[in-house]
């Protein structure tokens, strides 16, 4: 989960708040963007161990900070290219995004291509990208002391009020350090950047693969540039109508279900983990740890784990059943630490805690905040959030205070544009697991309805976020590879099951 001179009248009318799209390059040229679309890219080594070893090359693409002012400040977007090896049957370019929002994606396709058949990966130039504000692309740095603004409100009103003050401070830091330019690091502008990249690469269309937030970015691109959209695969999809606060609220229910699933798994192994003989006992044990961390943060290694962060420690591993043992070991360690025993956190827990409490400048999540807060309006009144938290506490005792919590977005400036309403018939393939904890299964179904030309592939009864390229499954891999190879969508929606 990471995360901005005068203009011509033509550009102003094209990019007004109503969100009229730049539908093609000719329109873009009339808006004064021709110098960006026609730029020559300087390809060179990536200065990245894995990319360089794979023979990739990298370039910086110049784009306007504000597309309504194309003669104003510019920034650069870093891209990588794994060139197609089958030149005779080359299909074109495939752009990508790993999600977040705020995830750097320069090396993303190194992993994704491992799930591609030879006759797919050899026919595309696979393009990685650090989206604007992230990684090597004009990174936003608000000087935050934490790695993410996403936190739990805690167990009571005092915890909620403390978190509200904390989030207000995060927003203030961004306004002071980054200023008004931060408002231009949005999904719509990243989609425009993608189209400039298309033009700079000399392509008429792009294909695309994205996970999670990357599905939102991809769907926004298809709405803004339908004539430029070729073969799009949207994996673990975001309902475009819910991006922002409603999207996070929808995480509460599936994470509670995932916690139950994990608790049952752990209870069946009580001889190894000693966390409870039933799923209910294991869940109660976890809830008690959170309550204890509210009374006194749990000291583990060099970290004081509090009620606002402990649910995040659960949130990560619950997104993949292959991490069940990792989470059980983490809870064992926290149990010992809560009892006052000196505990050195495991490498996995150390990594999670370091990211939250001691992030590097590259890890602190202000880039993610800029996108989430800059795309849509968030409610301003803290009481609105508190009422929702209280409403869901009984049904969502661990994650309700996380999913309904106030973030820095409540204190963010107004968005520069209205959010994109995705409603089109661009062909696409949507892949969604029923147990997805971060983009609930229903969100994929909703995006499928919004994109009339799409087909939905359901991975049934699997608790995972991110399928193709992350979770081995022959059925989904066959459908995705067939689409990328032949352009053939399934005749009907499909259901795949665990291998």
HUWOMO-V44161 format. One record per residue. N is the residue number from 0. RES is the residue in three letters. D_FIRST is the distance of its C-alpha to the first C-alpha in Angstrom with 1 decimal. Layout:
n: [N | N]
res: [RES | RES]
d_first: [D_FIRST | D_FIRST]
This chain:
n: [0 | 1 | 2 | 3 | 4 | 5 | 6 | 7 | 8 | 9 | 10 | 11 | 12 | 13 | 14 | 15 | 16 | 17 | 18 | 19 | 20 | 21 | 22 | 23 | 24 | 25 | 26 | 27 | 28 | 29 | 30 | 31 | 32 | 33 | 34 | 35 | 36 | 37 | 38 | 39 | 40 | 41 | 42 | 43 | 44 | 45 | 46 | 47 | 48 | 49 | 50 | 51 | 52 | 53 | 54 | 55 | 56 | 57 | 58 | 59 | 60 | 61 | 62 | 63 | 64 | 65 | 66 | 67 | 68 | 69 | 70 | 71 | 72 | 73 | 74 | 75 | 76 | 77 | 78 | 79 | 80 | 81 | 82 | 83 | 84 | 85 | 86 | 87 | 88 | 89 | 90 | 91 | 92 | 93 | 94 | 95 | 96 | 97 | 98 | 99 | 100 | 101 | 102 | 103 | 104 | 105 | 106 | 107 | 108 | 109 | 110 | 111 | 112 | 113 | 114 | 115 | 116 | 117 | 118 | 119 | 120 | 121 | 122 | 123 | 124 | 125 | 126 | 127 | 128 | 129 | 130 | 131 | 132 | 133 | 134 | 135 | 136 | 137 | 138 | 139 | 140 | 141 | 142 | 143 | 144 | 145 | 146 | 147 | 148 | 149 | 150 | 151 | 152 | 153 | 154 | 155 | 156 | 157 | 158 | 159 | 160 | 161 | 162 | 163 | 164 | 165 | 166 | 167 | 168 | 169 | 170 | 171 | 172 | 173 | 174 | 175 | 176 | 177 | 178 | 179 | 180 | 181 | 182 | 183 | 184 | 185 | 186 | 187 | 188 | 189 | 190 | 191 | 192 | 193 | 194 | 195 | 196 | 197 | 198 | 199 | 200 | 201 | 202 | 203 | 204 | 205 | 206 | 207 | 208 | 209 | 210 | 211 | 212 | 213 | 214 | 215 | 216 | 217 | 218 | 219 | 220 | 221 | 222 | 223 | 224 | 225 | 226 | 227 | 228 | 229 | 230 | 231 | 232 | 233 | 234 | 235 | 236 | 237 | 238 | 239 | 240 | 241 | 242 | 243 | 244 | 245 | 246 | 247 | 248 | 249 | 250 | 251 | 252 | 253 | 254 | 255 | 256 | 257 | 258 | 259 | 260 | 261 | 262 | 263 | 264 | 265 | 266 | 267 | 268 | 269 | 270 | 271 | 272 | 273 | 274 | 275 | 276 | 277 | 278 | 279 | 280 | 281 | 282 | 283 | 284 | 285 | 286 | 287 | 288 | 289 | 290 | 291 | 292 | 293 | 294 | 295 | 296 | 297 | 298 | 299 | 300 | 301 | 302 | 303 | 304 | 305 | 306 | 307 | 308 | 309 | 310 | 311 | 312 | 313 | 314 | 315 | 316 | 317 | 318 | 319 | 320 | 321 | 322 | 323 | 324 | 325 | 326 | 327 | 328 | 329 | 330 | 331 | 332 | 333 | 334 | 335 | 336 | 337 | 338 | 339 | 340 | 341 | 342 | 343 | 344 | 345 | 346 | 347 | 348 | 349 | 350 | 351 | 352 | 353 | 354 | 355 | 356 | 357 | 358 | 359 | 360 | 361 | 362 | 363 | 364 | 365 | 366 | 367 | 368 | 369 | 370 | 371 | 372 | 373 | 374 | 375 | 376 | 377 | 378 | 379 | 380 | 381 | 382 | 383 | 384 | 385 | 386 | 387 | 388 | 389 | 390 | 391 | 392 | 393 | 394 | 395 | 396 | 397 | 398 | 399 | 400 | 401 | 402 | 403 | 404 | 405 | 406 | 407 | 408 | 409 | 410 | 411 | 412 | 413 | 414 | 415 | 416 | 417 | 418 | 419 | 420 | 421 | 422 | 423 | 424 | 425 | 426 | 427 | 428 | 429 | 430 | 431 | 432 | 433 | 434 | 435 | 436 | 437 | 438 | 439 | 440 | 441 | 442 | 443 | 444 | 445 | 446 | 447 | 448 | 449 | 450 | 451 | 452 | 453 | 454 | 455 | 456 | 457 | 458 | 459 | 460 | 461 | 462 | 463 | 464 | 465 | 466 | 467 | 468 | 469 | 470 | 471 | 472 | 473 | 474 | 475 | 476 | 477 | 478 | 479 | 480 | 481 | 482 | 483 | 484 | 485 | 486 | 487 | 488 | 489 | 490 | 491 | 492 | 493 | 494 | 495 | 496 | 497 | 498]
res: [UNK | UNK | UNK | UNK | UNK | UNK | UNK | UNK | UNK | UNK | UNK | UNK | UNK | UNK | UNK | UNK | UNK | UNK | UNK | UNK | UNK | UNK | UNK | UNK | UNK | UNK | UNK | UNK | UNK | UNK | UNK | UNK | UNK | UNK | UNK | UNK | UNK | UNK | UNK | UNK | UNK | UNK | UNK | UNK | UNK | UNK | UNK | UNK | UNK | UNK | UNK | UNK | UNK | UNK | UNK | UNK | UNK | UNK | UNK | UNK | UNK | UNK | UNK | UNK | UNK | UNK | UNK | UNK | UNK | UNK | UNK | UNK | UNK | UNK | UNK | UNK | UNK | UNK | UNK | UNK | UNK | UNK | UNK | UNK | UNK | UNK | UNK | UNK | UNK | UNK | UNK | UNK | UNK | UNK | UNK | UNK | UNK | UNK | UNK | UNK | UNK | UNK | UNK | UNK | UNK | UNK | UNK | UNK | UNK | UNK | UNK | UNK | UNK | UNK | UNK | UNK | UNK | UNK | UNK | UNK | UNK | UNK | UNK | UNK | UNK | UNK | UNK | UNK | UNK | UNK | UNK | UNK | UNK | UNK | UNK | UNK | UNK | UNK | UNK | UNK | UNK | UNK | UNK | UNK | UNK | UNK | UNK | UNK | UNK | UNK | UNK | UNK | UNK | UNK | UNK | UNK | UNK | UNK | UNK | UNK | UNK | UNK | UNK | UNK | UNK | UNK | UNK | UNK | UNK | UNK | UNK | UNK | UNK | UNK | UNK | UNK | UNK | UNK | UNK | UNK | UNK | UNK | UNK | UNK | UNK | UNK | UNK | UNK | UNK | UNK | UNK | UNK | UNK | UNK | UNK | UNK | UNK | UNK | UNK | UNK | UNK | UNK | UNK | UNK | UNK | UNK | UNK | UNK | UNK | UNK | UNK | UNK | UNK | UNK | UNK | UNK | UNK | UNK | UNK | UNK | UNK | UNK | UNK | UNK | UNK | UNK | UNK | UNK | UNK | UNK | UNK | UNK | UNK | UNK | UNK | UNK | UNK | UNK | UNK | UNK | UNK | UNK | UNK | UNK | UNK | UNK | UNK | UNK | UNK | UNK | UNK | UNK | UNK | UNK | UNK | UNK | UNK | UNK | UNK | UNK | UNK | UNK | UNK | UNK | UNK | UNK | UNK | UNK | UNK | UNK | UNK | UNK | UNK | UNK | UNK | UNK | UNK | UNK | UNK | UNK | UNK | UNK | UNK | UNK | UNK | UNK | UNK | UNK | UNK | UNK | UNK | UNK | UNK | UNK | UNK | UNK | UNK | UNK | UNK | UNK | UNK | UNK | UNK | UNK | UNK | UNK | UNK | UNK | UNK | UNK | UNK | UNK | UNK | UNK | UNK | UNK | UNK | UNK | UNK | UNK | UNK | UNK | UNK | UNK | UNK | UNK | UNK | UNK | UNK | UNK | UNK | UNK | UNK | UNK | UNK | UNK | UNK | UNK | UNK | UNK | UNK | UNK | UNK | UNK | UNK | UNK | UNK | UNK | UNK | UNK | UNK | UNK | UNK | UNK | UNK | UNK | UNK | UNK | UNK | UNK | UNK | UNK | UNK | UNK | UNK | UNK | UNK | UNK | UNK | UNK | UNK | UNK | UNK | UNK | UNK | UNK | UNK | UNK | UNK | UNK | UNK | UNK | UNK | UNK | UNK | UNK | UNK | UNK | UNK | UNK | UNK | UNK | UNK | UNK | UNK | UNK | UNK | UNK | UNK | UNK | UNK | UNK | UNK | UNK | UNK | UNK | UNK | UNK | UNK | UNK | UNK | UNK | UNK | UNK | UNK | UNK | UNK | UNK | UNK | UNK | UNK | UNK | UNK | UNK | UNK | UNK | UNK | UNK | UNK | UNK | UNK | UNK | UNK | UNK | UNK | UNK | UNK | UNK | UNK | UNK | UNK | UNK | UNK | UNK | UNK | UNK | UNK | UNK | UNK | UNK | UNK | UNK | UNK | UNK | UNK | UNK | UNK | UNK | UNK | UNK | UNK | UNK | UNK | UNK | UNK | UNK | UNK | UNK | UNK | UNK | UNK | UNK | UNK | UNK | UNK | UNK | UNK | UNK | UNK | UNK | UNK | UNK | UNK | UNK | UNK | UNK | UNK | UNK | UNK | UNK | UNK | UNK | UNK | UNK | UNK | UNK | UNK | UNK | UNK]
d_first: [0.0 | 5.0 | 7.2 | 19.5 | 34.1 | 35.5 | 34.6 | 37.0 | 37.8 | 36.7 | 33.1 | 33.0 | 34.2 | 31.8 | 28.6 | 29.8 | 27.6 | 28.8 | 26.4 | 29.1 | 27.5 | 28.6 | 29.9 | 31.3 | 32.1 | 35.5 | 34.1 | 31.7 | 34.7 | 36.6 | 33.8 | 34.3 | 31.4 | 33.7 | 33.3 | 29.6 | 30.2 | 33.1 | 31.8 | 32.5 | 29.7 | 30.4 | 29.1 | 28.9 | 27.5 | 23.8 | 24.2 | 21.6 | 23.2 | 21.9 | 22.2 | 25.6 | 26.8 | 26.0 | 28.0 | 25.3 | 26.0 | 24.0 | 24.8 | 23.8 | 24.2 | 25.5 | 24.4 | 25.3 | 23.1 | 24.6 | 26.0 | 28.6 | 30.0 | 30.0 | 32.5 | 30.4 | 27.8 | 26.1 | 23.0 | 22.1 | 19.4 | 19.3 | 19.9 | 21.1 | 23.7 | 24.8 | 28.1 | 29.8 | 32.5 | 34.6 | 35.8 | 38.5 | 36.1 | 33.1 | 31.2 | 29.2 | 25.7 | 22.4 | 19.3 | 15.8 | 12.1 | 9.4 | 6.9 | 3.6 | 5.8 | 6.3 | 6.3 | 9.9 | 12.1 | 15.5 | 16.1 | 14.3 | 17.7 | 19.3 | 17.8 | 18.0 | 21.7 | 22.6 | 22.5 | 24.6 | 28.3 | 30.4 | 31.8 | 28.3 | 26.7 | 30.0 | 30.4 | 27.3 | 26.2 | 22.5 | 20.6 | 17.3 | 15.8 | 13.7 | 13.4 | 15.2 | 13.9 | 11.7 | 13.2 | 16.9 | 16.9 | 18.2 | 15.3 | 14.9 | 15.7 | 16.6 | 17.6 | 15.4 | 16.4 | 13.0 | 9.6 | 8.0 | 10.2 | 9.2 | 12.3 | 15.3 | 18.4 | 20.5 | 23.8 | 26.0 | 26.7 | 26.9 | 23.4 | 22.2 | 24.3 | 23.1 | 19.4 | 20.6 | 22.3 | 19.3 | 17.1 | 20.1 | 20.3 | 16.8 | 17.7 | 21.1 | 19.9 | 18.2 | 21.3 | 23.5 | 21.9 | 20.6 | 23.0 | 23.4 | 22.0 | 18.4 | 19.3 | 19.5 | 15.9 | 15.5 | 14.9 | 18.7 | 19.2 | 16.8 | 18.8 | 21.9 | 20.7 | 20.5 | 24.0 | 25.3 | 24.0 | 25.9 | 29.0 | 28.8 | 28.7 | 31.7 | 30.4 | 31.4 | 28.4 | 25.0 | 23.6 | 19.9 | 17.4 | 13.8 | 11.3 | 9.5 | 8.9 | 11.1 | 13.7 | 13.8 | 14.3 | 16.9 | 18.7 | 19.0 | 20.5 | 23.0 | 24.0 | 24.6 | 26.0 | 27.5 | 30.3 | 27.9 | 25.8 | 27.0 | 25.3 | 21.8 | 19.9 | 17.0 | 15.4 | 13.7 | 14.5 | 13.7 | 16.9 | 17.4 | 19.6 | 17.0 | 14.0 | 13.2 | 14.7 | 16.4 | 13.3 | 11.8 | 15.5 | 15.8 | 13.4 | 16.2 | 18.9 | 17.3 | 15.7 | 19.2 | 20.7 | 18.6 | 19.6 | 23.2 | 23.0 | 21.8 | 24.4 | 27.1 | 26.2 | 26.4 | 29.6 | 31.2 | 30.7 | 32.0 | 34.4 | 31.6 | 29.1 | 31.5 | 29.0 | 31.2 | 33.5 | 32.0 | 28.6 | 29.6 | 30.5 | 27.2 | 25.3 | 27.7 | 27.2 | 23.4 | 24.2 | 26.8 | 24.6 | 22.4 | 25.6 | 26.9 | 23.9 | 24.7 | 28.2 | 27.5 | 24.2 | 24.4 | 25.2 | 23.8 | 24.4 | 23.7 | 21.2 | 22.1 | 19.7 | 20.1 | 19.7 | 16.7 | 14.6 | 16.4 | 14.9 | 11.4 | 13.3 | 14.4 | 11.3 | 9.9 | 13.3 | 14.3 | 12.3 | 14.9 | 18.6 | 19.2 | 17.5 | 20.0 | 22.1 | 19.4 | 18.6 | 22.4 | 23.0 | 20.4 | 22.3 | 25.5 | 24.6 | 23.5 | 26.8 | 28.8 | 27.2 | 27.8 | 31.4 | 31.8 | 31.7 | 30.5 | 27.4 | 25.7 | 22.1 | 21.4 | 19.5 | 16.5 | 16.7 | 17.5 | 14.3 | 12.1 | 14.5 | 14.8 | 11.2 | 11.6 | 15.2 | 16.1 | 13.5 | 15.1 | 15.2 | 12.9 | 10.2 | 10.7 | 8.2 | 10.9 | 10.1 | 7.2 | 10.0 | 12.5 | 11.4 | 10.8 | 13.9 | 15.9 | 15.9 | 17.4 | 19.5 | 18.6 | 21.5 | 23.0 | 25.0 | 23.6 | 26.2 | 24.6 | 21.5 | 23.9 | 26.0 | 23.1 | 22.1 | 25.7 | 26.2 | 23.7 | 24.3 | 26.9 | 25.1 | 21.7 | 22.7 | 19.5 | 16.7 | 18.7 | 18.3 | 14.5 | 14.3 | 17.1 | 16.3 | 16.8 | 14.3 | 15.1 | 15.4 | 18.7 | 20.1 | 18.9 | 21.6 | 22.5 | 20.8 | 23.0 | 23.1 | 23.1 | 20.3 | 21.2 | 23.1 | 22.6 | 26.0 | 27.4 | 29.1 | 27.4 | 27.4 | 24.1 | 23.0 | 20.4 | 19.3 | 18.2 | 18.6 | 20.3 | 18.5 | 14.9 | 13.1 | 10.1 | 12.1 | 15.5 | 18.4 | 20.1 | 17.6 | 18.5 | 22.1 | 21.9 | 20.5 | 23.3 | 25.8 | 24.6 | 25.0 | 28.5 | 28.7 | 26.0 | 26.4 | 24.2 | 23.9 | 23.2 | 22.4 | 24.4 | 23.9 | 20.9 | 18.0 | 15.2 | 12.0 | 12.7 | 16.4 | 18.1 | 17.5 | 15.7 | 18.2 | 21.8 | 23.8 | 26.9 | 27.2 | 24.0 | 24.3 | 27.8 | 27.0 | 24.2 | 26.5 | 29.5 | 27.8 | 26.7 | 30.1 | 32.5 | 30.7 | 31.8 | 29.8 | 30.9 | 33.9 | 32.3 | 29.0 | 28.6 | 27.6 | 26.7 | 26.9 | 25.9 | 27.9]
